[in-house]
C-alpha cells in the first residue's frame, strides 16, 4: 500500500475544502491540478480528513503489537466532556459528531473506564411484598364471597410470571 507525504495530504484536504467536502469532486480536481503525482480516490481523501481530525496530523495509525495510537488529547477531552454532560448519549452519535470511527470512540471511553450499558430491569418478589400480597388475597377472597362469578369477570393471562430471579433486558434504553 503506497502512502502519501504530508504535502500531498495537505493538497487533498485543501481540494476537499474547496469543493464543499465532496471527496469525489476533490479527487477529480486533484488529478487535473497535479497530473504528475499519484492520484488518490475519494476514499483516500476521506481517510486523510478523518485521520487529520482524529489525530491532528497525517501520520499513519501505528500499530505495535496490540498498542494503537490514541486520538489527540483535545478530541479525547471533548468526547469525555460530552459524555459527562449527557450520560444518555449514544456512542454511534458521538462518532458522527466528532467524525471518528465508532471503535475509536469506544476505545477512548474504555481507556477512561467508561462503558456504555443497557438498563436491565429486574422483577422479583421482595420480603416486604408479603404484606401486600396477603392483603390482595384477602381482598380477592372477599370479592369472591360477595359475588360467586367475580373470578369469571377477570381476564387471566400467563404473561406476568413471577420468579425470584426473573429478569429481562430493555434494549436501547439509556437511563
C-alpha positions as CSV (number, residue, x, y, z in Angstrom):
1,X,0.0,0.0,0.0
2,X,1.5,3.3,-1.1
3,X,1.4,6.3,1.3
4,X,1.4,9.9,0.5
5,X,3.6,12.6,2.0
6,X,2.3,15.5,4.2
7,X,2.3,17.9,1.2
8,X,0.1,15.6,-0.9
9,X,-2.3,15.0,2.0
10,X,-2.4,18.8,2.6
11,X,-3.3,19.4,-1.1
12,X,-6.0,16.7,-0.8
13,X,-7.6,18.4,2.2
14,X,-7.4,21.8,0.5
15,X,-9.1,20.3,-2.5
16,X,-11.8,18.8,-0.3
17,X,-12.4,22.1,1.4
18,X,-12.5,24.0,-2.0
19,X,-15.2,21.7,-3.3
20,X,-17.6,21.6,-0.4
21,X,-16.4,18.4,1.3
22,X,-17.3,16.4,-1.8
23,X,-14.5,13.8,-1.9
24,X,-15.3,12.6,-5.5
25,X,-15.1,16.1,-7.0
26,X,-12.0,16.8,-4.9
27,X,-10.3,13.7,-6.3
28,X,-11.1,14.8,-9.9
29,X,-9.8,18.2,-9.1
30,X,-6.6,16.7,-7.6
31,X,-6.0,14.7,-10.8
32,X,-6.3,17.7,-13.0
33,X,-4.3,20.0,-10.7
34,X,-1.4,17.6,-10.1
35,X,-1.1,15.3,-13.2
36,X,2.4,14.1,-12.3
37,X,1.5,12.9,-8.8
38,X,-0.2,9.7,-7.7
39,X,-3.9,10.1,-7.9
40,X,-6.0,9.4,-4.8
41,X,-9.6,8.2,-4.9
42,X,-12.3,9.7,-2.8
43,X,-11.7,7.1,0.0
44,X,-8.1,8.2,0.4
45,X,-9.2,11.8,0.7
46,X,-11.9,10.9,3.2
47,X,-9.4,8.8,5.2
48,X,-6.9,11.7,5.2
49,X,-9.6,14.1,6.5
50,X,-10.7,11.6,9.2
51,X,-7.1,10.9,10.3
52,X,-6.3,14.7,10.5
53,X,-9.5,15.2,12.6
54,X,-8.8,12.3,14.9
55,X,-5.0,12.6,15.4
56,X,-4.2,16.2,14.4
57,X,-1.7,15.0,11.9
58,X,-1.4,12.9,8.7
59,X,0.8,10.2,10.4
60,X,-0.4,6.7,9.8
61,X,-2.1,4.9,12.6
62,X,0.9,2.9,14.0
63,X,0.3,-0.5,15.5
64,X,3.0,-2.1,17.6
65,X,1.6,-5.4,18.8
66,X,-1.7,-4.6,20.4
67,X,-0.9,-0.9,21.0
68,X,-2.7,1.7,19.0
69,X,-2.1,5.4,18.7
70,X,-4.6,7.4,20.7
71,X,-6.8,10.3,19.5
72,X,-5.4,13.8,20.3
73,X,-5.9,14.9,23.8
74,X,-8.2,17.7,22.6
75,X,-10.6,15.3,20.9
76,X,-10.5,12.9,23.8
77,X,-11.4,15.7,26.3
78,X,-14.2,16.8,24.0
79,X,-15.6,13.2,24.0
80,X,-15.4,12.9,27.7
81,X,-17.0,16.3,28.4
82,X,-19.8,15.4,26.1
83,X,-20.4,12.1,27.8
84,X,-20.3,13.6,31.3
85,X,-22.7,16.4,30.1
86,X,-25.1,13.9,28.6
87,X,-24.9,10.4,30.2
88,X,-27.6,9.1,27.8
89,X,-25.6,9.9,24.6
90,X,-25.3,7.1,22.0
91,X,-21.7,6.1,21.1
92,X,-22.6,6.0,17.4
93,X,-23.8,9.6,17.6
94,X,-20.5,10.5,19.3
95,X,-18.6,9.0,16.4
96,X,-20.7,11.0,13.9
97,X,-20.4,14.2,16.0
98,X,-16.6,14.1,16.1
99,X,-16.1,12.4,12.7
100,X,-14.4,9.4,14.3
101,X,-14.6,5.7,13.9
102,X,-17.0,4.0,16.2
103,X,-14.3,1.8,17.6
104,X,-12.1,4.9,18.3
105,X,-14.9,6.4,20.5
106,X,-15.4,3.1,22.3
107,X,-11.6,2.7,22.9
108,X,-11.4,6.3,24.2
109,X,-14.3,5.6,26.6
110,X,-12.8,2.2,27.7
111,X,-9.4,3.8,28.4
112,X,-11.2,6.2,30.8
113,X,-13.2,3.4,32.5
114,X,-16.5,4.4,30.9
115,X,-18.6,1.7,29.4
116,X,-22.0,2.0,27.6
117,X,-24.7,-0.1,29.0
118,X,-28.4,-1.0,28.7
119,X,-30.6,-0.9,31.8
120,X,-31.7,-4.4,33.0
121,X,-35.0,-4.3,34.8
122,X,-35.4,-7.0,37.3
123,X,-38.7,-8.0,38.7
124,X,-38.7,-10.1,41.8
125,X,-40.6,-10.8,44.9
126,X,-39.2,-8.9,47.9
127,X,-39.8,-9.8,51.6
128,X,-41.8,-6.6,52.2
129,X,-44.2,-7.6,49.3
130,X,-45.6,-10.4,51.5
131,X,-48.0,-8.0,53.3
132,X,-49.4,-6.5,50.2
133,X,-49.8,-10.0,48.5
134,X,-51.6,-11.3,51.6
135,X,-53.9,-8.2,51.6
136,X,-54.6,-8.8,47.9
137,X,-55.5,-12.5,48.5
138,X,-57.9,-11.5,51.3
139,X,-59.5,-8.9,49.1
140,X,-59.9,-11.4,46.3
141,X,-61.5,-14.0,48.6
142,X,-63.8,-11.3,50.0
143,X,-64.9,-10.3,46.4
144,X,-65.5,-14.0,45.6
145,X,-67.6,-14.4,48.7
146,X,-69.7,-11.4,47.7
147,X,-70.0,-12.4,44.1
148,X,-69.6,-16.1,43.1
149,X,-68.9,-15.1,39.5
150,X,-66.3,-12.4,40.3
151,X,-63.3,-14.6,39.2
152,X,-65.0,-15.2,35.9
153,X,-65.0,-11.5,35.2
154,X,-61.2,-11.2,35.3
155,X,-59.1,-11.7,32.2
156,X,-56.4,-14.1,33.2
157,X,-53.2,-14.4,31.2
158,X,-50.0,-16.2,31.6
159,X,-47.9,-13.1,30.9
160,X,-47.0,-12.0,34.4
161,X,-44.7,-14.7,35.6
162,X,-43.1,-14.1,39.0
163,X,-40.0,-15.8,39.9
164,X,-37.4,-14.5,42.4
165,X,-34.7,-14.4,39.8
166,X,-36.8,-13.2,36.8
167,X,-35.1,-10.5,34.6
168,X,-35.4,-9.0,31.1
169,X,-33.3,-6.7,29.2
170,X,-34.7,-3.4,27.7
171,X,-32.6,-2.6,24.6
172,X,-31.7,1.0,23.6
173,X,-32.6,2.4,27.0
174,X,-30.1,4.9,28.3
175,X,-31.3,5.9,31.8
